Amino acid sequence: MSGTFLLFVGGLLGLFGYAYATTTIPGANPSTQAQSNTFYWSDGSVMTTQGSTNRQNVDLAQVPKLVQWDFLAAENATFYSDPGVDTQGMLRAVYHMATGGEVQSGSTITQQFVKNTYLSQDQSVTRKLREIMISLKIGGQMSKQQILQGYLNTCYYGRDAYGIEAAARTYYHVHAFQLTVSQGAFIAATVNEPSLLMHADTDPQAKAQAKARWTYVLERMVKIHKLTDAQEQQYLAAGFPTPKPYTPSAGMAGQTGYLVQTAEKYIEAHTSLTDQQLGHGGYQIYTTFDKKKVSALSTSVTAMEQKHLDPQHRSADKDVQVGAASIDPSTGAIVALYGGPGWNKGHWTDNADATGVPVGSTFKPVDLAAALDHGAVLSPGQPASPITPASKFDGDDGITIKDQQGRELPDSKDPTGLLHQRNDVSTKWGYITLRKAMEQSVNTPYVQLGEYVGYDNVEGEALKAGLLRASLQYDTPGFYIGTSTPSAIRMADAYATFDDGGIQHEPYSVTKVVADGRQLPGFDKPKGTTAMPASTADTVTNVLRDVVRNGTGTNAQALGRPAAGKTGTTDDYKSAWFIGYTPQLTTAVSMFKEDPKDAGLQSMQGVGGYAKVFGADMPTEVWTGYMTAALQGQPVQQFPPAPQLGQSMDEYGAPSPTPSATAAQSTPPATPTAPATSTPTTAPCRGHGKHCVSPSPTDTAGTTAGTGGGLLGGTTGGNTSPSPTPTTSTPAPTSVRGGP
């Protein structure tokens, strides 16, 4: 065994020696001068180019000594004494490669310089081994000063800055030799996460992270004895050296900056490429963005703002923002975004992809879908009862809300100690159908419905439709009327699931990435998954068509084609939404008000001269203007007819007899479908969707969904399914009011 071990070790050493002896240091890559990235519209035309031009190499002598040590303290304090390779890091990388794990990058400055200057950014075992060998060997041909100079000139620092001279100019409007130790500490920090830290002057999250990393660099400078404690305290007392405002190239003006940002985030999420690697350039990036639709969406927002907003003469109109996203429901392709007035206007946050804006009553269709699929526990201890849009619930303002155990929910702020749910108006609706409550955006029926369906079931429906868990609020009554904060992209995607007959497609923005003539893997079109039965999706669509025909969404009738949609407004009118769709296109529009210097939403009362800002007003106007232009020249398509549903139940106390046979649609029913069975069935191709035969799922409550779908099944089913597992958590009190 000892002999075998020694032979093995000797063999490894021999191989290492041979590799070292035969390794030659190649000439510097032309890519050291940083190529640009080219982004393409969906039609293949060039959207913009990014990178390559902002680079000026400097001698190490032009970089102050202590600024050099900022980088060494942050990245590689043993640079002047180590052999150029982190031995532990090398062994760790070899282990990961041998076990099939991710190929890890070099951790020393020498290794990063070698990768940037002599090798490609390819994440392969061969490239990693060459990096290690060249890093070990390069010390014989180059001095440490030459290596450090090359490193500082080849790093990417964000803001299209390649090299420390460009970084000094873009962040502080000075030359590299004029940088202070404090400024150098920040610039050294940007190497780790340039796409975030480049916005440290305007983005609170980026500034917090930059400040933490800046503090760490100064602490390290003290630890390696390049600064004294007193000097560190002096820099800390002077405060974080906030970068100067960023003035991007003209090619990133308007919506282009947001589109590029969205595409880059998608690339990083679907490949091993990092922000730094993308920053080195050389990539051809083909996107899903439709040039005409992006222009139409921006034009529609501008037209609304010019018509209604006058911040120079009406203070309420200041700091009003819009975010919007438009998706092809049959694929999930993001065809248009509106992220804000533009990077060139100093607005860096992409409002289309930002969370933090409550969606209000636009969440109610998710409640309805969950009720159709799982039913509602209308009597404590009883199985879930079937629900349809014809089911009646108490619509009066100020009613108490009960949980599945029949207990009234508490509210410590109410004199009675009980929650009294509010509507936007005090209309005495009495018991009204869920269809009517959706049309008029009445809150109380949907809060009560949500409690009877159960948080877990509604949350599960939202997740399957395409919303992200991190954006969903915890279990409170307000959850059912939109206290969650998904982005406009994700809300458009959830409604696209209704639009495509229950098939959910992950939203995507990149179709192809090419580097060095080679197409990178990871950009296949996402496959659709069955999120809910087609009958559920088509029933929700039918109800949302009535919102446009008879309810709060009537302003969307100006589109002049079949449309479905929902308005949404939140407490104190802090946000207003309209999300709507035709068979070909789904679009979400949000509107809110936020002072860029003081995070937190503000009331929009008085904005545009409106005493109360509803989703039915300015957001719907943006939606209608955009959809009219985006669909111009396309054929008018019809939605599939709503299915005929089985029996349903009303809330206890409703005047109508229960159970009652209901017709759940306001359009002629489709051909009756087969009743639900205990084995999965297949659904044929549907009219406007592009998916064919696929098995129908079994929902989490144990109800098998056939082609009829949901708890109700087809025309003869719907009253024999087992009940869902009741939720056991007690919702926290809330008095959130959603509105139209």
N, C-alpha and C positions, 0 to 999 in steps of 0.2 A: 504493500500500500504506500509506504514511504517512497519507494522508487517510482511508482506511478505518479504520485503527487509531484515529486521533484521533476520528473519528465514533463508533466503538464506545465509546471511553472516555467521550466526552462524553455519549453516550446513557446509559451506566451511572450517571454522575454526576447526570444529569438525573432518572433513575428514583430514585436514592437521595435526591436533594433533595426530590422529590415525596413519596416515602414518609415522609421525615422531617417534612415540612410538614403532611402529612395525618394523622399519627399523634397520637392523643390518649391521655392516660393514663386508663384506666378507673377506676372505683371499686374499692375493695378487695374481693376475693372473700369471700363468707361462709365459704368453705372455709379461710380463714386461721385460723378457729377449730377446724380439724381435725375432720373427720367420723370416724365409727367404721367399721371393717370388720365385716361380718357374715358369719359362717361357718355353713353349713347341713349337716346330716346328709344321708345319701343319700336319705332319705324326704322331704326338703324342709323339715323342721322346723329351728328355729334351734339351733345348737350353742352359739355364744357370740358376743359382740360384743367388739371390741377397739379401743381408741383413743378419741379425742374428748374425754374428760373431764379428763385430766391436763394442764391448761394454765392458766398465770397470767401475763399480760403484765406487764412491768415497764418503767420508764423507764430510759434508758441510764445515767442518773446513779446508779442502784441497782446497776450492774455495775462493780466496781473497774476502774480504768483499765488496769492491767496484765493483767487477765483479758480485757478487750476486745482488747488487743494479742496475747494468746494466739491468738485467732481470726484476727486479721489476719496474724500471722506464719505461721500454718498454712495460710491460704487465699488471702490477697490483700494482701501487704505494701505494695503501691502504692495501696491503696484511696483514701487521702486526696489523691492526686495524679493518678490516672488518670481518664479520661472516663466510667468505668463499664463499659467493654467492653474485653476483651483483644483487641487488634487481630489478633494472630497467631492467637489462638483463633477469632476471628470468620472470618478468611480460611480457616482450616482447616475450620470448620464449613460455610462456603459451598461449599468444594471438595467435601466429602463429600456435601452435598446435591445438587450439580450432577452428580456422577458416580453418583448412585443409592446412595451408601453410607449408613451409619447416621447419623441426625440426632444430633449431639453436643450435650451440655448446656453451659450457660454456665460459665465458669471463675471470673469475678469475683464478689465478694460482692454487688455491685449486681445482676448478672444473676440470681443465685440468689434474691435478695430479690424481684425482679420476677416470676420464675417462680412462687415460692411465694405471693405476695400478689395478683397481678393476673391470672395466667394459669392454665390447667389444666396437669396433668402430662402431657398428650398429647405424644407424640414425633412431631411433624409439622413440615414445612417452614414452613407458615404460622405456627405457634406460635413457631418459632425466630426467624423474621424479626421478628415483633412484639416478642419478647423483646429483640432487639438494638435496635430503634428506641426502645422505651420506656426501655431502659437508658441510651441516649444522651440522651434528652430529659428524663429524670426529674430530672437534676441542676438543671434550671432551676426546679423546683417544690418540691424537697425538699433539705434539707441532708444532708451526709454523715452527721451524727449521727443524723438521722431514719432514713436508710437502714440504718445499722448497727443501730439499735434494732429496726427491723422485721425485719431478718435474724435477730438473736438470738432474737426472739420467735416466729419462724415455723419455725425449724429443728426437725427431729425428731432426738432424741438416743438413742433406744432406751428400753426399759423403759416404754413408753407415755408418755414424757415429751415434750411439745411446748412448746418455749420454754425459755430458760435457767433461769428460776425453778423450773420443774418438774424440770429436770435436776439442779439443785443439791440439791433436796430428795430426789429418789429415789436419787442416788448418794452423797451425803454428809450427808443429813439436816440441811442448813443452808439459809439463804436465799441468793439470788444475791449480795447485798452482803457476805456472809460468806465467799465463796470465796477461797481462796489462789491464788497464781500457779500453783503445782504442780497443784492440783485443776482449775483452769481449763484448764491444758494438756491434761489427760486429757479433760475434757468437750468441748473443741474437737476432740480426736481422734475422739470418737464420731460426729461428723457424717458422717465418711467411710464407716463400716461399723457402724452401730448394732446390728444383730442379732447380730454376733459380739462386739463390745467390751462390750456390756451385761453379759456374763458374765465380765468380767475378774476378778471376785472368786473365782470357783470353777473356771473352765475354764482349764487350763494353756496351751492354744493361744491362747485369747483374751487371757490375761494377757501372754503373750510379745509378741503383736502390739501390744497396747495400750501396753506399756512401750516398745517400739521407736518408736511414733508419739509418745508423750509425750516421749521423749528428743529426737526430731526437732524438736518444737515449741520446747523449751527452747533447743536449738542455734540455731534460727531467731531466737529472741528476742535472743540475743547478737549474731547477725549483723546485725540491723537496729538494734542499739544500744539495746534496751529493757531488757536485763539486762547486767550485767558478767560477766566470766569467773568472778569470785569468787562472785557470786550463783548462777550456774548450777551451780558445783561444790557450793555449799551445798545446793541443791535435790536434786542427784543423790546427795549423801551421805546426805540424809534418807530417800531411797528412794522408790520408786513409791507414789503415794497410792492404795492399794487401795480400791475403792469399798465401801460398806457392803453387807451382804446385801440381795438384792432380795426384796421382798415383793409378788408380783403380785396383781392383782385376783382375787377369788374365782372369776371366770369362767374363769381359766386353771389352776385347781387340777386335781388328779388327772391323767388322761390327756389332758385338753384341750390343755394346753400343747404336748405332743408332736404332737398331731394338727394344731394350728395351724402349728407349726413345719414339719412335713412338707409341708403344703399350700403354705405360703409358699415353701419351697425349690423345689417343683414349678413354681409360677407363675413364679418368677424364671428357672428353667431353660428355660421354654417361651415366654417373652415378653421384650420389652425393658424390662419394669417392673423397677425397682430396689428395694432394701430401703427406701430413703428415700421413694420414691413410694408404696409400699404403706403406709409409716408415716403418710402424710398422710391416709389413710382414704378412705372413699367407695366401697369395693368390696364387692360381694356375691359371696361365694365358695362355690360348691356343691361338696361333697366326695363321695368314694366311701365314707366311713366309715359303717358301720352301727351305730347307737346301741346296739342290743341286743347285737350281737356284741362291741363294745368293752367294754361292761359285763360280759359273760360272761367275756371273757378276763381282765379285771382281777379279777373275782371268783374265778376259778380259781387265779390266782397267789396271791391273798390266802389262799385256803383251804389251798393247799399250804404257804405260809409259816407259817400258824397251826398246822398239823398237825406240821410237822417242825422249824421254826427257833425257837430260843429264845436270842437273843443276850444276854439279861440273865443267863442262867445257864450258857451254853456259849460260850466265847470263839470256838470255830471257826465259829460261826454269824454272827459279825459281818461286815459289809460284803459279804454275799452279794447278788448282783444277778441279775435275770431280764430278758431281752429276748424279744419274740415278735412275729410278724407273720403275718397270715392273708390269703390272696389267693384271689380267684375265678379258677380255672385257665382258664376259657373266655374271660376278657377281660383279666386282669392287674390288675383293680381291687383296691386294698388295702382290705379291708373292716374290718380291726381291727388295732390295734397295742397293744403294751404296752411303754412306753419306760422305766418305772421308777416309783418311788412317787409322783412328781409334782413339778412346779415348786414347789408350796406346801410341799413337804418339803425343798426345797433341792437336789433332784436335777435338774440341767439337761440332762445328756447323754441323748439319746434312744437307749436301748439297742437298740431295734428297728432303728435305722438306723446304728448305730455299727460301725465295723470295729475289728479288733484282737483278736477272740476266735477262736482256731483252731477249725475246724469238725470236726476229727477224722474218724472213720470215716463220717460222713455224706457225705464226698466220694467214697466208693467206688462209688456208682452212676454217677458221671461216668466213672470208669475203665472200668466195664463197658460203658457206652454207647459209649465210644471204641473199645473192643475189638470190639464188634459191628459198628461202622461201618468200621473200618480194618484189623482183624485184628492179629496179633502176629508179629513176627519171632522165631520159636522157634529157628532155626538160623542162625548167622552167614552172611551172603551169600545167603540164600535169600529168596524172596518171602514176604510176610506170609501167615500161615496163618489160616484162619477160626477164630473163637472163638465159643463159646456158653456159657451158664451150666453146661453139662455138662462143659466142658473141665476137666481136672484139673491142679492145681498143688501143689507141696510146701507143706504147711501147718505144718511143724514150726517150733518156736521156735529162733531163733539161726542160721538158715541164712544162707549168703552169697548175695548178689544179683548177677546178671550183667546186663551191658548187651547191646545188640543185636549187638555184635561178640563176645560170649561172654566178655568180660573181667569178672572179679570186681571189684566196686566197692571202693575203698579207704576206710579209716577210720583216720586218724592216731592216734586215741585208743584204738584196740583193740590189745592186745599183738601180735596176729597181723598188724596192718597192714591187715586187711580188715574191711569192714562185715559185722556179724552182726545181721540184722534181728530185732527182738524182737516177740513177741506179748504180750498182757496176761497170759496164763497159759502155763505150760510144757507144756500138753497135747501128747502125741505124735499129731498128727492124721494124719501121713503125707500121701499125695497125696489131696487132696479136691477136689470140684467147686467151681467158683466160686460156685455157688448155695449150697452148704454153707458156704463161707467167708464169704459175705455174711450168711447167717443167724446164724452164731456170731461174726461180726465178727473173723475171723482176719486178721491183717495181712499175713503173709508172701506168700500167694498174690497179693494185690493190689499189693504193692510190686513183685514180680517181673513181674506182668502189665503194670503201668504202664511199666516199663523196656522190655519187649518191644514194647509198643504205640508208645512214644515220647512224649517230653514235648510236642512240638509238636502231636501229634494229640490228646492228652488236654487240653492247654490250649485248643486250638481247640474241642473239644467243650464245655468249660466256658463259653467265651465265647458260643458259639451258644445254649447253654441259658439264658443270662441273667446269668452272673456278670461282674463288671467286672475288667478286666486289672489295675488298680491293687491289687486285693485278693488276687491270686494270687501264690503264692510262686514264686521262680525254680526252676530245674531241680535238684532234690534228690530222693533216694528218698522222703523224708518228704512230698513234695508229693502223692504218690498216696494217702496216708492222712490228709490233712487238715491240713497245717500252714498252709494259706492261711486268710485271715481275712475272708471276705465277711460282710456284715450279715445279720441274720435276714430282712430284706425280700428281699434278693437270693437267699438260699438257698431261701426259700419260692417265689420266682419260678422258680428252676431246677427244683425238684421239680414245679412247676405245668406245666413243659414236658413232663415225663414224663406227668403226669396228663392233659394235653390231646393226647396222641397225637403228640408231637414238635413241636407248634406253640408257639413262644415269643411271649409278649406282654410288652411292657415294662410294669413295674409303674407304676401311675399313681394319683393321689389327688385330682385335681380334674377335674370334668366341665364346669364353666362358671364364667366370671367376668364380672360385669356392672358397668359403671361409667357413671354419668350416663345410665342407661337403655339403654346400648349394650353388646351382648355382645362381648367381646374375642375375637379369633381365637387359635388355638393350642391349643385344648382338645378337639379331636376325639379320640374313643377310639382309642388306638394300634392299628394293624393288626397282626395276627399274622403271623409269618414262619416258614417251615419250618426248624427247627433240626436235625432228624434224621428219618429215616424213621419212619413209624408203627410198623413192626415192631420197631425198636430201642426206642422209648419203651414200647411195650406189653410187650416182653420184660423190660425193667428193672422195670416195674410188677409183673409177675408174680413176679419174684424178690423184690421188696420186700414183696409180700403174704406170701411164705413167711417173711420176717423176723418179721412179726407173728404168723403162724400157728405157726411152729416155732422161732423164734430168739430173739434178744435183745429183740425188740419185743413179746413176748407180753402184756405189761401193757396194751398198746393194744387188746387184744381186749375190754376192758371197754366199748369204744364200742358194741359190739353190731351193727356193720355192716361190710361189706367195707371193709378199710383196707389201705394199703400204707405202709411207713415204714422209717426207719433210725435207729438210735441212734448216738451218737458221743461219745467221750471222748478227751482228749489227755494228753500226758505230765504226770506228777505230779498228774493229776486237776485241772488248772487250768481246764478247761471241760467242760461236759456238754451234749449236744444231743439233741433228738428232733425229727425232721422227718417228717411223715406227711400222708397225704391220702386222701380219698374222691373219688368222681367229681365231687362238687360243690364241694369246699373243700380248700385246701392250707395247712398251718400249720407254722411253724418256731418252736421254743422253744429258747432258749439259757440257760445258767446258768453263772455265773462269780463270782469273788471278787476284789475290788479295793479297796484302801484309797484313799478319795477324796483323801487328802493325800499319797499315795505311788503314783504311776502304776506299773502293772505287775501282771499277774495273779498271784494267790497260789494255792497248793494248796488244794483243797476237801476234803482228807482230814479226816474227823471231822465234816464239816458234816451236820447233821440226825441225828447219831448213827451215820452210815454210815462204816465204816472206809475204804471207797472209794466215791466218788460217780460213778455211771455215768449215761449218758443214759437208760437203761432205768428209772431210779428217779424222782426228783422231776420232771425235765423231761417225762417221759411222763405223769406224773400230771397236770401242768398241761395238757398237750395233750388228754388224754382228758376231763378235766372241762370244758374249753372246747368241744371238738368236740361233746360230748354236748348241751350247751346250745345251741350255734350251729345244730345240725342238727335240733333238736327240731321235730317237725311236718313235716319235709321227707321226701319219699318215699325209701325205700332204693333206691339205684341200684347196678347191677353194673358192674364194669370190663369192657372188651372182652376176649375170650379172647386168650391169648398166641398169636402165630403159630407155625406149625410151621417150624422152621429146618432148614437143610441140614446138610452135613457140618461137623464141627469137629475140632480137633486138641488133644491134651494136651501139657503141657510135657514136654520130653525127660526120660526117666527114669521116667515114670509107668508103673505095672505094666500098665495096660490097653493093648490094641493101638491103634495110630494109623495112618491116620485111622480114626475110628469114627463111625458114623451115630448121631446123638443125637436125642432128643426133648427139646426145650429148655423144656418147660413141665410144670407139675404139674397142669394142668387140660386138658380136652380141646382139641385143636388147632382153630384156625379153619379155614375153607375154604381149601384151598391157593390161593396167589396165583401170578400169572404170573412167570416168571423175569425177572431183570434184563435190560434191553436197553440199547442204546447211545444211545437218545433218551429225553428226559424223558417220563414218562407222567403221568396225572392220577389223583388219589386221590379216591374218592367221599366224601360227607359221612360223618363218623363219629358213633357213638352219643352220647357225652356232650359232644363238642366242638360249637362253633357255627360252624365254618368249612366251606365246601363246596369244590368242585373247584379244586385248585391244582396247579401243576407240581411234581414231586418234584425235589430239587436234585441236582447232581453234587458229590460230596464233594471235598475238597482233594487227596486222594491219587489222584484219577483214576478212582475206582470210581463208576460210574453207579448210582444207587439208584432202582429201580423201586418198584412198590407193595409188593414183598416187602421191599426195603430193605436197606441196609447191605452189608457184604462178603459176607454169606451169600445174599442175594437170597431167592427163594421156595423151594419144596420141591425144585426140580430144579436150582437154581443154587447159587453160593456158593464154587466151587473154581476159578474161572477168572479172577478179577479180578487186575489187576496190583497189585504191592505198593506200599505207601506209601514215600515217600522216607525213608530212615533218618535219625534225628537224629544230628548229628555232634558235639554237645557232650558232654563228659564230666561226669556229675552230680557235684556236690560231696558229700562223705560226710556222713552223718547217721545218727542212731540213734533217730529219733522213734518212739514207740510209740503207736499208736492203740488204742482199746479199745471195748468195746460201749457 
